Amino acid sequence: MGLPTPIRVALFTDAYEEPNGVATLSREFAGYAQSRGLPMMVVRGGRNGEYSTVGSLTTLVLERGRFSFKLDQDLYCDPVFIRHKSRARAAIEDFAPDLIHITGPGDMGIFGARLAHLCRIPLVASWHTNLHEYAARRIRKSLSRLPSSVVSPMAQIAEQYSLKALLRFYKLAHLSMAPNLELVNLIADSTGRPCAGMLHGVDLDRFRPSHRQRSNDVFSIGYVGRLTVEKNVQRLVDIDRQLKLRGARSFRFTIIGDGSEHNWLSQQLPDAHLTGVLRGDALAEAMAGLDAFVFPSETDTFGLVVLEAMASGVPVIVACGGGPQYQVRHGVDGFVAENTNQFVEAILMLQREPKTLEDMRLEAWRHACESSWSQVFDQVHATYRSHLFSS
């Protein structure tokens, strides 16, 4: 019996070049397909249009126009992408995909879902961002001057209705995918459609302990990600204050990223090193130079940067809410903290117990080595085949 025919995938992604997890996953997925000779078309937004094919990878970039508006740092939405329908449909019909995979309900995801319906192509939708939780936190932030008795009900209503809308959207898909079991069960139960796991991987060639270069003994505490309210970055300030109250000395925060809270953080943490956005080897070297990585977000579905820190040989301390907690073996390669005090206790332990720190460095690296991108996408293709093409 010969090898099965490769599945032809058209990936409609809402992010590709931006510094976020969806963009990283999309680039890695495209690189995986190209390295394996698997047919893939990547459809994404950009400043200029493009249509090209290199090896097994076809790229269609659709220009975002004058009606685009900013959603977040380097992330935009074009509400009239439908104007590209004829061009995109012709490209899709020429490529002849077996399925269309969208990364979420952004402009490109909605466009991809529409084309899947028009062309009668099976639709796969992966869930990467808890947008309903983002909505609630942004409302709390924007209405912070009002009494909590007014703001809290409004935020709860926004979260509930946003979640309902998201789940209605994912019901359009023949198959959904999500990065943790909690979300898999939620989507499957709410939509009545199959949902499978889709973990994230890490570039083990780029993120590794050998990048570590330190010239001082200051204990380096790091954070990487968007500096926004939904990432709960205000907890970094609380951690810093409690560390100082507990008598901790000779430590420094390195905060990598950008966003709406950048100026506030720079004011509240005058001793911290705010680097802005780092990419590639610069990010890998900065990550490897940390002694502890803290990730206070409770809204992330996975937290790719947590895995990148572990691959760099850095113990991680994550919040007990959201997906990152499922990556951590508490007390082995990191800690899951329920509150600010537990973040502080974990940091103090790592600072005061060099042997514990070294043991956790090794365990974090070992754990990350089990999560290569090739393993992730091998499983994604196996999931495609078992759920959509098994008969």
ABEGO torsion letter per residue (X at the ends): XBBBBBBBBBBBBABAABBBAAAAAAAAAAAAAAAAGBBBBBBBBBABBBBBBBEABBBBBBBBBAABBBABBGBBBBAAAAAAAAAAAAAAAAAGBABBBBAEABAAAAAAAAAAAAAGBBBBBBBABBAAAAAAAAAAAAAAABBAAAAAAAAAAAAAAAAAAAAAAAAABABBBBABAAAAAAAAAAAGBBBBBBBBBBBAAABBAAABBBABABBBBBBBEBBBAAAGAAAAAAAAAAAAAAGBBGBBBBBBEBEAAAAAAAAABAABBBAEBBBEAAAAAAAAABABBBBABAABAAGAAAAAAAAAGBBBBBBABEAAAAABBBGAAEBBBABAAAAAAAAAAAAABAAAAAAAAAAAAAAAAABBAAAAAAAAAAAAAAAAAAX
